[in-house]
Amino acid sequence: MNEALTTLLDLLDLEQIEENIFRGTSRSALVPRVFGGQVAAQALVAAGRTVPEDRTAHSLHSYFLRAGDPGAPIVYAVDRIRDGRSFTTRRVVAVQHGQPIFHLSASFQTYEEGLDHQSAMPDAPDPETLPTAAEALPAYREVFRDPGTVERLIEARGAVDLRYATVPPWGSVGKPVEPRSQVWFRTAGKLESDDALLHTCLATYVSDMTLLDSVLLAHGRGGWAVGDVVGASLDHAMWFHRPFRADEWLLYDQESPSAAAGRGLGQARIWTQDGRLAVTVIQEGVVRVPRA
């Protein structure tokens, strides 16, 4: 386990300051705001800390309200909405400087047997045959607005081994392609914990990294690092279907069915390497072309 992954695990180990109130810190981000995946993961940690251990997260729905300040702590207030026989519902508000920056509703369920079917896993190359971020990113140095972006991207993703199975947005600048993207990911090291909440929160963290790539691909845009779009996440929803481990390879198959009115929609599925559908993800974000 490398230092970056240790730091991420520390970020997810929130401090409890009251019965339903938790506090978290942030790591430096590529942009001057808190990374959305971090806030979502921390909010899910806060919710999960108030739920019986026999109940695992099966869905979350969230809204990004304001840009987070990476230099200030984030307070997570949990509202215990409902505790039923099978389901538990929690609402979490993340607050900074006296204002809400993020809102999450999450539902947890006890395990039960039931009907079971799933779609077929899409074709994808073996992740072990794909280059790591450190191997792939230097080839795009001249595409980025700031040459130092390569090192910052590698550092920002140091806790996660994320490998593109398809061309990244900055690899097809000016050439619109099919609005679909695939990446394989896993934590950069084996985790000692079998805690399902931890693995779910880590997948939540990663899910915000690349989901809007497919929007950019459809229009031949390279992204914020290239300087041809500006944007931010608006809302984020996830459904957790089957158990998985975040330290084992997961395929993130993403596509964009629509972009309009300055917004882009990304939808995706996360598969285990042996073909089990683990998670469904949908996100809408602001995607704007900078004014001249």
N, C-alpha and C positions, 0 to 999 in steps of 0.2 A: 504494500500500500504506500503510495507516494504522499508527499507533503500536501499537495493540493487536495487530494481526497480526504486526508485527515482534517484539513481545514473545513471542507464542505460538511463532513460529519459533525464537526463541532458547531457549525452554523445551524444544523438541524436539531441540535440538542438544546432546546430552548430553556431559558431560566423561568421557573415558575415563581411569580411574585405575589399571587393571590390564588384563591381556589380556582377561578376561571380566567385568570389573567397571566399571560406569558410574555416574555421579552426576548427579542432576538437581535442580533447584530448583522451587519452586511459585509461582504467582501467587495473589493474594488471591481468596478465593471468597465466594459469597453466604452460605454457612454456614461455621461454624468448623471445617472439615475440608477436605482436599484434594479437588478435583473428580475424580470417578471417571474421567471421560473423559481427563483429563490423565495419570493414572497408567497407564491402559491404553495410551494413545498412546506415552508414554515407554518403557514396557516393550517395546512392539513395536519402537521405535527401537533399543533395546539388543539385542534379538534379531536384528534385521535387520543390525546392524553386524558381526555375526559370520558372516554368510551370504554365499556367492559372489554377485557382482553379477548373474549371469544367472538368479538364482532370486528370484521374487516371492512375497509372502505370499498364500496361498490360504485360510487359516483361522486362527482363534485361539479359545481357550477360556480363560476366566479366572474367578477368584474374588476378591471383595473380602473381606478377612479382618478388618481393623481400620480405623478412621477414621485417615486420614493427618493429620499435623501440618503445616500450611502454612508454619510458621516454621522448619522444619528440612529439611535436604537429604534426598533419598531415594537410597539406594544400590540399584542394580539388578545382581544377580548372575546371569550367564547360564550355563546348563548345556548343553553341546553334546551333546545326546542322540544324534543320528544324522545322518550325512552319507551319503545313498545316491546312486545314479546319477541319479535324477530328483527325489527329495524330500530336504529337510533339516528336521530337527525341533529346536526349541530350547525350553528351559524357563527361565523368568525368575522370580526371587523379588525383590520390592521390600521393602527393609528400612528401618525408622526406629527409632531408640532401641533397637537390638538386637533388634527383633521384626519378623516378617514382617507386612506390611500388605496384600499383594497377590500373587497367583500367576497366572502366564500360561504357557500352552503354545501355541506357534505352529508352523505348518508352512509350508514354502516349496517351490516347485516350478519346474523349468525349463519354459519354454513348449513346448507340443506341440499338434499338430492332433488333433482328435477329434470325436466326436458333438456336435452343438450344437442345443439347442432352449431355449425359455424361455416363461414365461407372458406374457400380454399386459399391457402397461402400463395401469394404471387411469387413468380420466379425472381431470384436475386443471386448474385455471385456469392461465393464463400467469403465471409468477412476476413478470414486470414489471408486471402489473396489481395486485399485492398490496401493501399498505402495509408499510414497513419496521418494525422494532421501535421505532425512535424515533417513528414516526408512529402506531403502533397502541397501544402500552402506556399512554400518558397517559390514555386513555379509561377505564382500569380502576383508576385511582389509589384510588378510594374502596373498591374491593373488597379491596385488600391490607390486611393487618393493620398494616403500617407504610407510610405514604405515601412514604417514601424508597425503597421497594422498586423503584419504576419506574426511577429513575436507576441503581440498582445492577444491575438486570437489563440495562438498556441497556449499561452499562459492561462487565458480565461477558460479554456477547455481542458486544463490539465488534470482535473478530477475525473474526466470521462474520456474513454477511448472511443472517439466518434469517427467513423470512416464513411465517406461518400461512396455509394454504389452507382450513382448517376452523376452527371456533371453538376457542380454547384453553380449558383447564380452568377458568381464572378467569373465562371469559366465560359459563359455564353453571352457575354455583354454584347448588345446590339443584334443578337440573333434569337428571336423568339422561338421557343421550342415547346413541346408538349408540357402542360402544367402539372408535372408529376416529378417527385423526388423520392429517392430512397437513401437512407443511411442505416448503417449498423451501429449500435452503441452498447457499451457496458461500462461499469465503473473501472477506473484505472487501478485495479487490484482486487483481490478477493476480500469479501466482507466476512468477519467472524460472526456477525449477528444473523439469525434466521427470522428476525422480527418482520412480519409482513408489512407493518406500517412503514418501517424504514425503507424497504425496497419499493413500496408504492410511492413514497415521498421522493425518492431519488428519481424514479421514472417521471414523476410530475415535474421535477426540476429540469430534466433534459427535454421534456416535451415542448418547452417554449423556445428551444434553441433554433430549430430549423423549420417549424411548421409553415411559415409563410414563404419559404423558398419557392414553392410551386407557383405562388402568385407572381413572383418576380420573373421566373422562367418563362411564363406565358407572354411576357412583354419585353424580354431581352434586357431586363434590368439587373444590375449587379448587386444592389443593396446599399445600405448606409455607408459601408466601408469604401465603396466605389464612389459614392456621392451622387448617384442618379435617382435616389428615392429617399424620403424621410418617412418615419412611421413609428408606431408603437402598438402593443397589444391592447385590445379593447375588452374582450371577454374570452373565457377559456373554459371548456367543459371536457370531462373525462368520465368514461365508464370502465370499470375494472371487472373483466369477465372471468378470468382464470388466474390461478397463482403463477407467479414468476419470480425470478431473482434478477436484481439489477446488476449483479456482477457476472451474469452470463449473457451471451450475445442476444440482442433483441433487434429485430428488423422494424424500422420506422418507415412505413410506406405511406407517402403523403401526396395529396393532390389538391388542386383548387378548382372548384366548380364555377366560381364567379368572382369578379371584381367590378365594382361600380361605386360611384358617388364618393370616391376617395377612400373606400374600404375594400379589403380583400378577404376572402374566406378560404381557410385551409381546413381540410378534413383528413384524418389519417387513422391507420390501424397499426398497432404494435404486436408483433408476432414473436414467439419464442423460436429458437433455432430449429426445434423439432416440429414446428408447424402448428402450435396452439395459438389461437387468437386470444391475446391477453388483455388488450386495452383498445378502446376507440377514443379518438380525440377530435374535437372541433374547436377552432379558434377564428375569431374575426379581429382584424387589426386595421389601423389607419395605414394606408399606403398612398403617399402623395408624391407627385413629381415636383421637385423644387422649382420655385418660380425663378425666372431669369433675373 
